[in-house]
Amino acid sequence: MRVLVFAPHPDDEVLGCGGTIAKRAASGDEVYVCIVTKGGRPLFDPAFIEQGRREASTAHTALGVKETVFLDFPAVMLETVPRHEFNGKIAELVRRLCPDEVYIPHRGDMQLDHQMVADACMVALRPRGKDAPARVYAYETLSETGWNIPSVQNEFIPNVYEDISGFLAAKLDAMRTFESQLAPFPAARSLGALEALAKFRGATVARDAAEAFMLIREIK
């Protein structure tokens, strides 16, 4: 099976589904990660950006990712990119990889980049023909999911739980790689918060640890 994970920024994929990535790779599936944006001057220091990319590559190798794709769209300035160009690049990658299963950010996240990536993914993932992915999921991202204005549209309501009891350590180890992003607990982007969420999601379904997703579409 081919699995494709879209991450607006480096580390979103580990926060949202790092355990699932490790589990899929360990089972023999091909896992691909697409980092959609790249920071640039004057908002971001080039050294900081390169550090984040090195961290992502190291984390993905540890998790068993087959290929990491960097699209280089401008971080926190996606709204400046022509929509047809942005949607086209996402669609081009989907056509090349023909994934069976796709993970995208939750559209209700506070960060606009997350919302725009989710929208572009849904355009690319329209079920046109027999090569359409069998499953599309939205994942939650600590420090983005749940911080938006409370509303029915923004709420993350999981209905699929992936048991990552045997892969929580791998997820936490991969997140440790992101020294540029981590902060001490109780910060949302901390190892303590990540472990707490995994255990809470696991307890919801009587497992030691889990990742929660919203099933957007399934074709049987």
Backbone as JSON Lines, residues from 0, in Angstrom:
{"i":0,"aa":"M","n":[0.84,-1.19,0.0],"ca":[0.0,0.0,0.0],"c":[0.87,1.24,0.0]}
{"i":1,"aa":"R","n":[0.45,2.27,-0.69],"ca":[1.15,3.55,-0.72],"c":[0.41,4.56,0.14]}
{"i":2,"aa":"V","n":[1.15,5.19,1.04],"ca":[0.59,6.17,1.97],"c":[1.25,7.51,1.71]}
{"i":3,"aa":"L","n":[0.44,8.57,1.61],"ca":[0.95,9.91,1.37],"c":[0.45,10.84,2.47]}
{"i":4,"aa":"V","n":[1.4,11.54,3.1],"ca":[1.08,12.47,4.18],"c":[1.46,13.88,3.74]}
{"i":5,"aa":"F","n":[0.5,14.8,3.79],"ca":[0.77,16.19,3.47],"c":[0.96,16.98,4.77]}
{"i":6,"aa":"A","n":[2.08,17.71,4.86],"ca":[2.37,18.53,6.03],"c":[2.58,19.97,5.58]}
{"i":7,"aa":"P","n":[1.83,20.91,6.1],"ca":[2.06,22.31,5.72],"c":[3.48,22.76,6.03]}
{"i":8,"aa":"H","n":[4.0,22.33,7.21],"ca":[5.33,22.72,7.65],"c":[6.05,21.5,8.24]}
{"i":9,"aa":"P","n":[7.38,21.51,8.25],"ca":[8.11,20.4,8.87],"c":[7.71,20.23,10.34]}
{"i":10,"aa":"D","n":[7.42,19.05,10.72],"ca":[7.03,18.52,12.03],"c":[5.54,18.31,12.18]}
{"i":11,"aa":"D","n":[4.7,18.95,11.32],"ca":[3.25,18.7,11.39],"c":[2.94,17.22,11.18]}
{"i":12,"aa":"E","n":[3.68,16.59,10.27],"ca":[3.42,15.18,9.96],"c":[3.76,14.27,11.14]}
{"i":13,"aa":"V","n":[4.8,14.62,11.9],"ca":[5.17,13.81,13.07],"c":[4.19,14.04,14.2]}
{"i":14,"aa":"L","n":[3.83,15.29,14.43],"ca":[2.84,15.61,15.46],"c":[1.52,14.9,15.19]}
{"i":15,"aa":"G","n":[1.08,14.93,13.93],"ca":[-0.24,14.4,13.6],"c":[-0.3,12.91,13.4]}
{"i":16,"aa":"C","n":[0.72,12.33,12.77],"ca":[0.63,10.89,12.46],"c":[2.0,10.21,12.43]}
{"i":17,"aa":"G","n":[2.92,10.66,13.25],"ca":[4.23,10.03,13.29],"c":[4.19,8.56,13.67]}
{"i":18,"aa":"G","n":[3.31,8.2,14.59],"ca":[3.18,6.8,14.98],"c":[2.6,5.95,13.87]}
{"i":19,"aa":"T","n":[1.63,6.5,13.17],"ca":[1.03,5.79,12.03],"c":[2.02,5.63,10.9]}
{"i":20,"aa":"I","n":[2.83,6.65,10.66],"ca":[3.88,6.55,9.64],"c":[4.81,5.4,9.97]}
{"i":21,"aa":"A","n":[5.28,5.36,11.21],"ca":[6.2,4.29,11.63],"c":[5.54,2.92,11.52]}
{"i":22,"aa":"K","n":[4.28,2.84,11.9],"ca":[3.56,1.57,11.86],"c":[3.36,1.09,10.43]}
{"i":23,"aa":"R","n":[2.97,2.0,9.54],"ca":[2.79,1.63,8.14],"c":[4.11,1.18,7.5]}
{"i":24,"aa":"A","n":[5.16,1.94,7.76],"ca":[6.47,1.59,7.19],"c":[6.94,0.24,7.7]}
{"i":25,"aa":"A","n":[6.73,-0.03,8.98],"ca":[7.16,-1.31,9.56],"c":[6.39,-2.48,8.98]}
{"i":26,"aa":"S","n":[5.18,-2.23,8.53],"ca":[4.36,-3.3,7.95],"c":[4.69,-3.55,6.49]}
{"i":27,"aa":"G","n":[5.58,-2.72,5.92],"ca":[5.98,-2.9,4.53],"c":[5.35,-1.94,3.56]}
{"i":28,"aa":"D","n":[4.5,-1.03,4.04],"ca":[3.9,-0.05,3.15],"c":[4.92,1.01,2.74]}
{"i":29,"aa":"E","n":[4.7,1.61,1.57],"ca":[5.53,2.73,1.13],"c":[4.9,4.02,1.64]}
{"i":30,"aa":"V","n":[5.68,4.77,2.43],"ca":[5.16,6.01,3.02],"c":[5.92,7.2,2.42]}
{"i":31,"aa":"Y","n":[5.15,8.17,1.94],"ca":[5.71,9.39,1.36],"c":[5.22,10.58,2.18]}
{"i":32,"aa":"V","n":[6.08,11.55,2.38],"ca":[5.7,12.78,3.09],"c":[5.99,13.97,2.2]}
{"i":33,"aa":"C","n":[5.01,14.86,2.1],"ca":[5.16,16.09,1.33],"c":[5.13,17.28,2.29]}
{"i":34,"aa":"I","n":[6.27,17.99,2.38],"ca":[6.33,19.24,3.14],"c":[6.0,20.35,2.15]}
{"i":35,"aa":"V","n":[4.89,21.02,2.37],"ca":[4.34,21.91,1.34],"c":[5.04,23.26,1.28]}
{"i":36,"aa":"T","n":[5.41,23.84,2.42],"ca":[5.93,25.2,2.41],"c":[7.38,25.27,2.85]}
{"i":37,"aa":"K","n":[7.96,26.42,2.57],"ca":[9.32,26.74,3.02],"c":[9.36,28.2,3.43]}
{"i":38,"aa":"G","n":[9.9,28.46,4.6],"ca":[10.02,29.84,5.05],"c":[11.08,30.59,4.27]}
{"i":39,"aa":"G","n":[10.96,31.9,4.23],"ca":[11.93,32.72,3.52],"c":[12.07,34.09,4.15]}
{"i":40,"aa":"R","n":[13.08,34.8,3.7],"ca":[13.29,36.17,4.19],"c":[12.11,37.06,3.78]}
{"i":41,"aa":"P","n":[11.78,38.08,4.55],"ca":[12.42,38.5,5.8],"c":[11.79,37.86,7.04]}
{"i":42,"aa":"L","n":[10.84,36.98,6.84],"ca":[10.12,36.41,7.99],"c":[10.92,35.34,8.71]}
{"i":43,"aa":"F","n":[11.76,34.6,7.98],"ca":[12.48,33.49,8.58],"c":[13.95,33.56,8.22]}
{"i":44,"aa":"D","n":[14.78,33.2,9.18],"ca":[16.21,33.14,8.93],"c":[16.54,31.88,8.13]}
{"i":45,"aa":"P","n":[17.33,31.99,7.06],"ca":[17.65,30.82,6.24],"c":[18.27,29.67,7.03]}
{"i":46,"aa":"A","n":[19.08,29.98,8.02],"ca":[19.7,28.92,8.83],"c":[18.64,28.14,9.6]}
{"i":47,"aa":"F","n":[17.63,28.85,10.09],"ca":[16.53,28.21,10.82],"c":[15.74,27.28,9.9]}
{"i":48,"aa":"I","n":[15.51,27.73,8.68],"ca":[14.76,26.92,7.72],"c":[15.53,25.66,7.35]}
{"i":49,"aa":"E","n":[16.82,25.81,7.08],"ca":[17.63,24.65,6.72],"c":[17.72,23.67,7.87]}
{"i":50,"aa":"Q","n":[17.77,24.19,9.09],"ca":[17.78,23.29,10.25],"c":[16.51,22.47,10.3]}
{"i":51,"aa":"G","n":[15.37,23.12,10.05],"ca":[14.1,22.41,10.07],"c":[14.02,21.33,9.01]}
{"i":52,"aa":"R","n":[14.6,21.59,7.86],"ca":[14.58,20.59,6.79],"c":[15.5,19.41,7.11]}
{"i":53,"aa":"R","n":[16.63,19.71,7.71],"ca":[17.51,18.61,8.13],"c":[16.82,17.77,9.2]}
{"i":54,"aa":"E","n":[16.16,18.43,10.12],"ca":[15.45,17.72,11.18],"c":[14.37,16.83,10.59]}
{"i":55,"aa":"A","n":[13.63,17.35,9.6],"ca":[12.58,16.56,8.97],"c":[13.15,15.34,8.27]}
{"i":56,"aa":"S","n":[14.22,15.52,7.52],"ca":[14.83,14.4,6.8],"c":[15.32,13.33,7.77]}
{"i":57,"aa":"T","n":[15.92,13.76,8.88],"ca":[16.4,12.8,9.87],"c":[15.24,12.05,10.51]}
{"i":58,"aa":"A","n":[14.19,12.79,10.86],"ca":[13.01,12.16,11.48],"c":[12.36,11.18,10.52]}
{"i":59,"aa":"H","n":[12.26,11.54,9.26],"ca":[11.61,10.67,8.28],"c":[12.41,9.39,8.05]}
{"i":60,"aa":"T","n":[13.72,9.51,8.03],"ca":[14.55,8.31,7.89],"c":[14.33,7.37,9.06]}
{"i":61,"aa":"A","n":[14.25,7.92,10.27],"ca":[14.05,7.1,11.45],"c":[12.69,6.42,11.43]}
{"i":62,"aa":"L","n":[11.68,7.09,10.87],"ca":[10.32,6.53,10.83],"c":[10.12,5.55,9.69]}
{"i":63,"aa":"G","n":[11.04,5.55,8.72],"ca":[10.92,4.62,7.59],"c":[10.27,5.2,6.36]}
{"i":64,"aa":"V","n":[10.23,6.54,6.26],"ca":[9.63,7.19,5.09],"c":[10.45,6.87,3.85]}
{"i":65,"aa":"K","n":[9.77,6.53,2.77],"ca":[10.45,6.17,1.53],"c":[10.98,7.4,0.79]}
{"i":66,"aa":"E","n":[10.19,8.48,0.78],"ca":[10.6,9.69,0.07],"c":[9.96,10.91,0.72]}
{"i":67,"aa":"T","n":[10.76,11.96,0.86],"ca":[10.26,13.24,1.34],"c":[10.28,14.23,0.18]}
{"i":68,"aa":"V","n":[9.14,14.87,-0.06],"ca":[9.01,15.83,-1.15],"c":[8.85,17.22,-0.56]}
{"i":69,"aa":"F","n":[9.71,18.16,-0.98],"ca":[9.61,19.55,-0.54],"c":[9.09,20.39,-1.71]}
{"i":70,"aa":"L","n":[7.95,21.06,-1.51],"ca":[7.35,21.84,-2.59],"c":[7.76,23.31,-2.6]}
{"i":71,"aa":"D","n":[8.25,23.83,-1.49],"ca":[8.84,25.18,-1.44],"c":[7.87,26.34,-1.63]}
{"i":72,"aa":"F","n":[6.58,26.13,-1.38],"ca":[5.66,27.27,-1.41],"c":[5.92,28.15,-0.18]}
{"i":73,"aa":"P","n":[5.66,29.46,-0.25],"ca":[6.04,30.37,0.83],"c":[5.22,30.17,2.11]}
{"i":74,"aa":"A","n":[5.91,29.85,3.19],"ca":[5.23,29.65,4.48],"c":[4.6,30.95,4.95]}
{"i":75,"aa":"V","n":[3.43,30.84,5.53],"ca":[2.58,31.91,6.03],"c":[2.3,32.98,4.97]}
{"i":76,"aa":"M","n":[2.49,32.63,3.7],"ca":[2.13,33.53,2.61],"c":[1.51,32.74,1.46]}
{"i":77,"aa":"L","n":[0.88,31.62,1.76],"ca":[0.28,30.81,0.71],"c":[-0.79,31.57,-0.06]}
{"i":78,"aa":"E","n":[-1.42,32.52,0.61],"ca":[-2.49,33.27,-0.05],"c":[-1.95,34.15,-1.19]}
{"i":79,"aa":"T","n":[-0.63,34.31,-1.27],"ca":[-0.04,35.1,-2.37],"c":[0.22,34.26,-3.61]}
{"i":80,"aa":"V","n":[0.05,32.94,-3.52],"ca":[0.31,32.05,-4.65],"c":[-0.98,31.87,-5.45]}
{"i":81,"aa":"P","n":[-0.92,31.98,-6.77],"ca":[-2.12,31.72,-7.58],"c":[-2.7,30.35,-7.25]}
{"i":82,"aa":"R","n":[-4.0,30.3,-7.05],"ca":[-4.62,29.07,-6.61],"c":[-4.42,27.93,-7.6]}
{"i":83,"aa":"H","n":[-4.47,28.23,-8.88],"ca":[-4.31,27.17,-9.88],"c":[-2.91,26.58,-9.82]}
{"i":84,"aa":"E","n":[-1.92,27.41,-9.52],"ca":[-0.55,26.91,-9.41],"c":[-0.39,26.02,-8.18]}
{"i":85,"aa":"F","n":[-0.93,26.48,-7.07],"ca":[-0.83,25.72,-5.82],"c":[-1.57,24.39,-5.94]}
{"i":86,"aa":"N","n":[-2.82,24.44,-6.37],"ca":[-3.6,23.21,-6.54],"c":[-2.93,22.26,-7.53]}
{"i":87,"aa":"G","n":[-2.36,22.85,-8.59],"ca":[-1.75,22.03,-9.62],"c":[-0.57,21.22,-9.13]}
{"i":88,"aa":"K","n":[0.27,21.81,-8.28],"ca":[1.44,21.09,-7.76],"c":[1.02,19.95,-6.84]}
{"i":89,"aa":"I","n":[0.0,20.2,-6.03],"ca":[-0.51,19.15,-5.15],"c":[-1.08,18.01,-5.99]}
{"i":90,"aa":"A","n":[-1.85,18.35,-6.99],"ca":[-2.46,17.34,-7.86],"c":[-1.4,16.56,-8.63]}
{"i":91,"aa":"E","n":[-0.37,17.24,-9.05],"ca":[0.71,16.58,-9.79],"c":[1.37,15.49,-8.95]}
{"i":92,"aa":"L","n":[1.58,15.79,-7.67],"ca":[2.2,14.8,-6.78],"c":[1.26,13.61,-6.56]}
{"i":93,"aa":"V","n":[-0.02,13.88,-6.39],"ca":[-0.99,12.8,-6.2],"c":[-1.02,11.89,-7.42]}
{"i":94,"aa":"R","n":[-0.98,12.49,-8.6],"ca":[-0.98,11.68,-9.83],"c":[0.29,10.83,-9.94]}
{"i":95,"aa":"R","n":[1.42,11.4,-9.54],"ca":[2.68,10.65,-9.64],"c":[2.72,9.47,-8.69]}
{"i":96,"aa":"L","n":[2.24,9.66,-7.49],"ca":[2.37,8.62,-6.47],"c":[1.19,7.65,-6.44]}
{"i":97,"aa":"C","n":[0.02,8.08,-6.88],"ca":[-1.19,7.23,-6.85],"c":[-1.35,6.55,-5.48]}
{"i":98,"aa":"P","n":[-1.47,7.34,-4.42],"ca":[-1.55,6.75,-3.08],"c":[-2.87,6.02,-2.83]}
{"i":99,"aa":"D","n":[-2.79,5.01,-1.97],"ca":[-4.0,4.31,-1.54],"c":[-4.64,5.0,-0.33]}
{"i":100,"aa":"E","n":[-3.81,5.67,0.45],"ca":[-4.26,6.28,1.69],"c":[-3.56,7.63,1.83]}
{"i":101,"aa":"V","n":[-4.33,8.68,2.18],"ca":[-3.78,10.02,2.26],"c":[-4.17,10.67,3.59]}
{"i":102,"aa":"Y","n":[-3.21,11.36,4.19],"ca":[-3.43,12.08,5.44],"c":[-3.18,13.57,5.18]}
{"i":103,"aa":"I","n":[-4.14,14.41,5.57],"ca":[-4.04,15.84,5.34],"c":[-4.32,16.58,6.66]}
{"i":104,"aa":"P","n":[-3.9,17.84,6.78],"ca":[-4.2,18.59,8.01],"c":[-5.69,18.85,8.14]}
{"i":105,"aa":"H","n":[-6.11,19.03,9.38],"ca":[-7.51,19.34,9.67],"c":[-7.83,20.75,9.2]}
{"i":106,"aa":"R","n":[-8.92,20.89,8.45],"ca":[-9.24,22.2,7.89],"c":[-9.62,23.23,8.94]}
{"i":107,"aa":"G","n":[-10.01,22.79,10.12],"ca":[-10.38,23.71,11.18],"c":[-9.21,24.24,11.98]}
{"i":108,"aa":"D","n":[-7.97,23.89,11.62],"ca":[-6.81,24.38,12.34],"c":[-6.73,25.9,12.28]}
{"i":109,"aa":"M","n":[-6.09,26.49,13.28],"ca":[-5.99,27.94,13.35],"c":[-5.11,28.51,12.24]}
{"i":110,"aa":"Q","n":[-4.04,27.83,11.9],"ca":[-3.08,28.34,10.92],"c":[-3.67,28.3,9.52]}
{"i":111,"aa":"L","n":[-3.63,29.44,8.83],"ca":[-4.22,29.52,7.49],"c":[-3.53,28.58,6.51]}
{"i":112,"aa":"D","n":[-2.21,28.39,6.65],"ca":[-1.51,27.45,5.78],"c":[-2.15,26.06,5.85]}
{"i":113,"aa":"H","n":[-2.53,25.64,7.05],"ca":[-3.17,24.33,7.22],"c":[-4.49,24.26,6.46]}
{"i":114,"aa":"Q","n":[-5.27,25.32,6.57],"ca":[-6.56,25.35,5.89],"c":[-6.39,25.3,4.38]}
{"i":115,"aa":"M","n":[-5.42,26.06,3.89],"ca":[-5.23,26.13,2.44],"c":[-4.65,24.83,1.89]}
{"i":116,"aa":"V","n":[-3.78,24.18,2.65],"ca":[-3.27,22.87,2.22],"c":[-4.39,21.85,2.19]}
{"i":117,"aa":"A","n":[-5.25,21.88,3.21],"ca":[-6.38,20.95,3.23],"c":[-7.28,21.16,2.01]}
{"i":118,"aa":"D","n":[-7.56,22.4,1.67],"ca":[-8.41,22.69,0.52],"c":[-7.77,22.21,-0.78]}
{"i":119,"aa":"A","n":[-6.48,22.49,-0.96],"ca":[-5.79,22.07,-2.18],"c":[-5.75,20.55,-2.29]}
{"i":120,"aa":"C","n":[-5.54,19.89,-1.16],"ca":[-5.53,18.43,-1.16],"c":[-6.89,17.87,-1.58]}
{"i":121,"aa":"M","n":[-7.95,18.44,-1.09],"ca":[-9.27,17.94,-1.42],"c":[-9.59,18.14,-2.9]}
{"i":122,"aa":"V","n":[-9.04,19.19,-3.5],"ca":[-9.19,19.37,-4.94],"c":[-8.46,18.25,-5.68]}
{"i":123,"aa":"A","n":[-7.24,17.98,-5.25],"ca":[-6.42,16.96,-5.9],"c":[-6.95,15.55,-5.68]}
{"i":124,"aa":"L","n":[-7.66,15.36,-4.56],"ca":[-8.11,14.02,-4.18],"c":[-9.55,13.73,-4.59]}
{"i":125,"aa":"R","n":[-10.1,14.55,-5.45],"ca":[-11.45,14.26,-5.93],"c":[-11.5,12.86,-6.55]}
{"i":126,"aa":"P","n":[-12.54,12.1,-6.24],"ca":[-12.6,10.71,-6.7],"c":[-12.93,10.58,-8.18]}
{"i":127,"aa":"R","n":[-11.95,10.88,-8.99],"ca":[-12.11,10.79,-10.44],"c":[-11.41,9.54,-10.95]}
{"i":128,"aa":"G","n":[-12.16,8.52,-11.21],"ca":[-11.57,7.3,-11.77],"c":[-11.17,6.3,-10.71]}
{"i":129,"aa":"K","n":[-10.73,5.15,-11.18],"ca":[-10.43,4.03,-10.29],"c":[-9.14,4.21,-9.51]}
{"i":130,"aa":"D","n":[-8.3,5.19,-9.87],"ca":[-7.04,5.4,-9.17],"c":[-7.18,6.34,-7.97]}
{"i":131,"aa":"A","n":[-8.38,6.77,-7.66],"ca":[-8.58,7.64,-6.51],"c":[-8.21,6.91,-5.22]}
{"i":132,"aa":"P","n":[-7.6,7.62,-4.26],"ca":[-7.25,6.98,-2.98],"c":[-8.46,6.34,-2.32]}
{"i":133,"aa":"A","n":[-8.22,5.19,-1.72],"ca":[-9.33,4.49,-1.06],"c":[-9.76,5.19,0.22]}
{"i":134,"aa":"R","n":[-8.8,5.87,0.88],"ca":[-9.11,6.52,2.16],"c":[-8.39,7.87,2.24]}
{"i":135,"aa":"V","n":[-9.11,8.86,2.77],"ca":[-8.55,10.18,3.04],"c":[-8.88,10.53,4.48]}
{"i":136,"aa":"Y","n":[-7.84,10.87,5.25],"ca":[-8.01,11.2,6.67],"c":[-7.49,12.61,6.95]}
{"i":137,"aa":"A","n":[-8.05,13.26,7.96],"ca":[-7.5,14.5,8.5],"c":[-6.89,14.2,9.86]}
{"i":138,"aa":"Y","n":[-5.72,14.76,10.12],"ca":[-5.04,14.54,11.4],"c":[-5.04,15.81,12.24]}
{"i":139,"aa":"E","n":[-4.79,15.64,13.53],"ca":[-4.74,16.79,14.43],"c":[-3.29,17.19,14.7]}
{"i":140,"aa":"T","n":[-3.07,18.48,14.86],"ca":[-1.74,19.02,15.07],"c":[-1.73,19.86,16.34]}
{"i":141,"aa":"L","n":[-1.04,19.38,17.37],"ca":[-0.94,20.15,18.6],"c":[-0.39,21.54,18.31]}
{"i":142,"aa":"S","n":[-1.01,22.54,18.92],"ca":[-0.72,23.98,18.79],"c":[-1.42,24.61,17.61]}
{"i":143,"aa":"E","n":[-2.13,23.83,16.8],"ca":[-2.94,24.38,15.7],"c":[-4.38,23.9,15.8]}
{"i":144,"aa":"T","n":[-4.57,22.59,15.92],"ca":[-5.92,22.03,16.05],"c":[-6.46,22.35,17.44]}
{"i":145,"aa":"G","n":[-7.65,22.87,17.48],"ca":[-8.26,23.17,18.77],"c":[-8.02,24.57,19.28]}
{"i":146,"aa":"W","n":[-7.19,25.35,18.59],"ca":[-6.93,26.72,19.02],"c":[-7.7,27.75,18.19]}
{"i":147,"aa":"N","n":[-8.44,27.3,17.22],"ca":[-9.19,28.23,16.39],"c":[-10.45,28.69,17.13]}
{"i":148,"aa":"I","n":[-11.18,29.63,16.55],"ca":[-12.44,30.08,17.15],"c":[-13.39,28.89,17.25]}
{"i":149,"aa":"P","n":[-13.92,28.61,18.43],"ca":[-14.79,27.45,18.58],"c":[-16.02,27.54,17.68]}
{"i":150,"aa":"S","n":[-16.22,26.5,16.88],"ca":[-17.4,26.43,16.03],"c":[-17.55,24.99,15.55]}
{"i":151,"aa":"V","n":[-18.69,24.68,15.04],"ca":[-18.93,23.34,14.51],"c":[-17.97,23.05,13.36]}
{"i":152,"aa":"Q","n":[-17.72,24.06,12.52],"ca":[-16.86,23.87,11.36],"c":[-15.4,23.62,11.76]}
{"i":153,"aa":"N","n":[-14.96,24.24,12.85],"ca":[-13.56,24.15,13.25],"c":[-13.25,22.95,14.14]}
{"i":154,"aa":"E","n":[-14.25,22.32,14.68],"ca":[-14.03,21.26,15.67],"c":[-13.42,20.01,15.03]}
{"i":155,"aa":"F","n":[-12.42,19.45,15.7],"ca":[-11.84,18.18,15.29],"c":[-12.61,17.07,15.99]}
{"i":156,"aa":"I","n":[-13.33,16.25,15.21],"ca":[-14.18,15.19,15.76],"c":[-13.67,13.85,15.23]}
{"i":157,"aa":"P","n":[-12.79,13.18,15.95],"ca":[-12.19,11.94,15.45],"c":[-13.19,10.8,15.4]}
{"i":158,"aa":"N","n":[-13.06,9.98,14.36],"ca":[-13.88,8.78,14.26],"c":[-13.07,7.56,13.83]}
{"i":159,"aa":"V","n":[-11.75,7.73,13.75],"ca":[-10.84,6.63,13.46],"c":[-9.65,6.74,14.41]}
{"i":160,"aa":"Y","n":[-9.29,5.62,15.01],"ca":[-8.17,5.61,15.96],"c":[-7.16,4.55,15.54]}
{"i":161,"aa":"E","n":[-5.92,4.97,15.36],"ca":[-4.83,4.06,15.0],"c":[-4.07,3.68,16.26]}
{"i":162,"aa":"D","n":[-4.04,2.39,16.58],"ca":[-3.31,1.91,17.75],"c":[-1.81,2.05,17.48]}
{"i":163,"aa":"I","n":[-1.14,2.94,18.21],"ca":[0.31,3.12,18.03],"c":[1.06,2.73,19.3]}
{"i":164,"aa":"S","n":[0.47,1.82,20.07],"ca":[1.09,1.41,21.34],"c":[2.53,0.98,21.14]}
{"i":165,"aa":"G","n":[2.81,0.26,20.06],"ca":[4.16,-0.21,19.8],"c":[5.03,0.79,19.08]}
{"i":166,"aa":"F","n":[4.48,1.97,18.77],"ca":[5.21,2.94,17.96],"c":[5.24,4.34,18.56]}
{"i":167,"aa":"L","n":[4.73,4.48,19.78],"ca":[4.78,5.78,20.44],"c":[6.21,6.22,20.68]}
{"i":168,"aa":"A","n":[7.06,5.3,21.08],"ca":[8.47,5.65,21.33],"c":[9.13,6.15,20.06]}
{"i":169,"aa":"A","n":[8.82,5.51,18.93],"ca":[9.38,5.95,17.65],"c":[8.9,7.35,17.3]}
{"i":170,"aa":"K","n":[7.64,7.62,17.58],"ca":[7.08,8.95,17.3],"c":[7.78,10.01,18.15]}
{"i":171,"aa":"L","n":[7.95,9.72,19.43],"ca":[8.59,10.68,20.33],"c":[10.06,10.88,19.95]}
{"i":172,"aa":"D","n":[10.73,9.81,19.57],"ca":[12.12,9.92,19.14],"c":[12.24,10.79,17.89]}
{"i":173,"aa":"A","n":[11.29,10.6,16.96],"ca":[11.3,11.41,15.74],"c":[11.06,12.88,16.08]}
{"i":174,"aa":"M","n":[10.18,13.13,17.03],"ca":[9.9,14.52,17.4],"c":[11.08,15.15,18.12]}
{"i":175,"aa":"R","n":[11.84,14.36,18.84],"ca":[13.04,14.89,19.49],"c":[14.01,15.5,18.49]}
{"i":176,"aa":"T","n":[13.95,15.01,17.27],"ca":[14.83,15.52,16.22],"c":[14.56,17.01,15.96]}
{"i":177,"aa":"F","n":[13.31,17.44,16.16],"ca":[12.92,18.82,15.85],"c":[13.27,19.76,17.01]}
{"i":178,"aa":"E","n":[14.55,19.94,17.24],"ca":[15.0,20.83,18.3],"c":[14.56,22.27,18.05]}
{"i":179,"aa":"S","n":[14.4,22.63,16.79],"ca":[13.99,24.0,16.45],"c":[12.53,24.26,16.81]}
{"i":180,"aa":"Q","n":[11.74,23.23,17.07],"ca":[10.31,23.38,17.31],"c":[9.89,23.06,18.73]}
{"i":181,"aa":"L","n":[10.64,22.21,19.4],"ca":[10.22,21.73,20.72],"c":[10.36,22.78,21.8]}
{"i":182,"aa":"A","n":[9.49,22.7,22.78],"ca":[9.55,23.55,23.97],"c":[9.24,22.67,25.18]}
{"i":183,"aa":"P","n":[9.61,23.11,26.38],"ca":[9.32,22.3,27.57],"c":[7.82,22.21,27.85]}
{"i":184,"aa":"F","n":[7.4,21.1,28.42],"ca":[6.02,20.94,28.87],"c":[5.74,22.01,29.94]}
{"i":185,"aa":"P","n":[4.56,22.64,29.92],"ca":[3.33,22.26,29.24],"c":[3.09,22.93,27.89]}
{"i":186,"aa":"A","n":[4.1,23.34,27.18],"ca":[3.89,23.87,25.83],"c":[3.21,22.81,24.97]}
{"i":187,"aa":"A","n":[2.37,23.26,24.04],"ca":[1.65,22.32,23.18],"c":[2.62,21.48,22.36]}
{"i":188,"aa":"R","n":[3.68,22.12,21.85],"ca":[4.67,21.38,21.07],"c":[5.8,20.94,21.99]}
{"i":189,"aa":"S","n":[5.46,19.99,22.84],"ca":[6.43,19.4,23.76],"c":[6.24,17.9,23.74]}
{"i":190,"aa":"L","n":[7.28,17.18,24.12],"ca":[7.18,15.73,24.16],"c":[6.14,15.29,25.19]}
{"i":191,"aa":"G","n":[6.06,16.03,26.29],"ca":[5.07,15.68,27.32],"c":[3.65,15.81,26.8]}
{"i":192,"aa":"A","n":[3.37,16.88,26.06],"ca":[2.02,17.07,25.51],"c":[1.71,16.02,24.46]}
{"i":193,"aa":"L","n":[2.7,15.7,23.64],"ca":[2.5,14.72,22.59],"c":[2.21,13.34,23.17]}
{"i":194,"aa":"E","n":[2.94,12.99,24.21],"ca":[2.7,11.7,24.86],"c":[1.35,11.68,25.56]}
{"i":195,"aa":"A","n":[0.99,12.78,26.2],"ca":[-0.3,12.86,26.88],"c":[-1.46,12.7,25.91]}
{"i":196,"aa":"L","n":[-1.36,13.35,24.75],"ca":[-2.42,13.23,23.75],"c":[-2.52,11.8,23.24]}
{"i":197,"aa":"A","n":[-1.39,11.18,22.98],"ca":[-1.4,9.8,22.48],"c":[-2.04,8.85,23.5]}
{"i":198,"aa":"K","n":[-1.76,9.08,24.77],"ca":[-2.35,8.22,25.8],"c":[-3.83,8.51,25.99]}
{"i":199,"aa":"F","n":[-4.2,9.78,25.87],"ca":[-5.62,10.11,25.96],"c":[-6.4,9.5,24.8]}
{"i":200,"aa":"R","n":[-5.88,9.65,23.59],"ca":[-6.56,9.07,22.43],"c":[-6.6,7.54,22.56]}
{"i":201,"aa":"G","n":[-5.54,6.97,23.09],"ca":[-5.53,5.52,23.31],"c":[-6.57,5.1,24.33]}
{"i":202,"aa":"A","n":[-6.64,5.83,25.43],"ca":[-7.6,5.49,26.49],"c":[-9.03,5.57,25.98]}
{"i":203,"aa":"T","n":[-9.27,6.43,25.0],"ca":[-10.61,6.55,24.42],"c":[-11.09,5.24,23.81]}
{"i":204,"aa":"V","n":[-10.13,4.44,23.33],"ca":[-10.48,3.17,22.67],"c":[-9.8,1.98,23.35]}
{"i":205,"aa":"A","n":[-9.46,2.14,24.63],"ca":[-8.88,1.06,25.44],"c":[-7.57,0.53,24.87]}
{"i":206,"aa":"R","n":[-6.71,1.45,24.47],"ca":[-5.36,1.11,24.0],"c":[-4.35,1.96,24.77]}
{"i":207,"aa":"D","n":[-3.11,1.5,24.8],"ca":[-2.09,2.25,25.54],"c":[-1.79,3.59,24.88]}
{"i":208,"aa":"A","n":[-1.84,3.64,23.57],"ca":[-1.57,4.88,22.84],"c":[-2.22,4.81,21.47]}
{"i":209,"aa":"A","n":[-2.67,5.94,20.98],"ca":[-3.32,5.97,19.67],"c":[-3.17,7.36,19.05]}
{"i":210,"aa":"E","n":[-3.35,7.41,17.74],"ca":[-3.51,8.66,17.02],"c":[-4.93,8.7,16.5]}
{"i":211,"aa":"A","n":[-5.54,9.89,16.55],"ca":[-6.94,10.04,16.16],"c":[-7.04,10.77,14.84]}
{"i":212,"aa":"F","n":[-8.01,10.36,14.03],"ca":[-8.19,10.95,12.71],"c":[-9.68,11.15,12.43]}
{"i":213,"aa":"M","n":[-9.95,12.06,11.52],"ca":[-11.28,12.19,10.96],"c":[-11.28,11.56,9.58]}
{"i":214,"aa":"L","n":[-12.11,10.55,9.39],"ca":[-12.24,9.94,8.07],"c":[-13.04,10.87,7.17]}
{"i":215,"aa":"I","n":[-12.41,11.35,6.12],"ca":[-13.07,12.25,5.18],"c":[-13.79,11.48,4.09]}
{"i":216,"aa":"R","n":[-13.11,10.44,3.58],"ca":[-13.72,9.63,2.52],"c":[-13.12,8.24,2.53]}
{"i":217,"aa":"E","n":[-13.96,7.25,2.3],"ca":[-13.49,5.88,2.12],"c":[-14.23,5.24,0.95]}
{"i":218,"aa":"I","n":[-13.48,4.63,0.06],"ca":[-14.07,3.93,-1.08],"c":[-13.83,2.45,-0.89]}
{"i":219,"aa":"K","n":[-14.89,1.68,-0.8],"ca":[-14.76,0.24,-0.57],"c":[-15.1,-0.52,-1.83]}
